[in-house]
Amino acid sequence: MDILYLLIPLSVTLAFVIGAAFWLAVDEGQFDDLEGPGLSVVVDDDNPQAARPEADG
């Protein structure tokens, strides 16, 4: 039963730390564009000349 005197304040402190970290991430703009980085990997074109066929009529 004595362990509860340690675990309850520790868990409340941990919850506040996690909440503060989340609040800072939201303020920094980490969650503004969730789809952009994932789509940029798919759309990335390292060699644009090899992707387009030459039109030698």
Secondary structure as the mmCIF struct_conf table of DSSP 4:
data_model
#
loop_
_struct_conf.conf_type_id
_struct_conf.id
_struct_conf.beg_label_comp_id
_struct_conf.beg_label_asym_id
_struct_conf.beg_label_seq_id
_struct_conf.end_label_comp_id
_struct_conf.end_label_asym_id
_struct_conf.end_label_seq_id
TURN_TY1_P TURN_TY1_P1 ASP A 2 ILE A 3
HELX_RH_AL_P HELX_RH_AL_P1 LEU A 4 GLU A 28
TURN_TY1_P TURN_TY1_P2 GLY A 29 PHE A 31
BEND BEND1 ASP A 32 ASP A 32
BEND BEND2 LEU A 34 GLU A 35
HELX_RH_AL_P HELX_RH_AL_P2 GLY A 36 VAL A 43
BEND BEND3 ASP A 46 ASP A 46
HELX_RH_AL_P HELX_RH_AL_P3 PRO A 48 ALA A 51
BEND BEND4 ARG A 52 ARG A 52
HELX_LH_PP_P HELX_LH_PP_P1 PRO A 53 GLU A 54
#
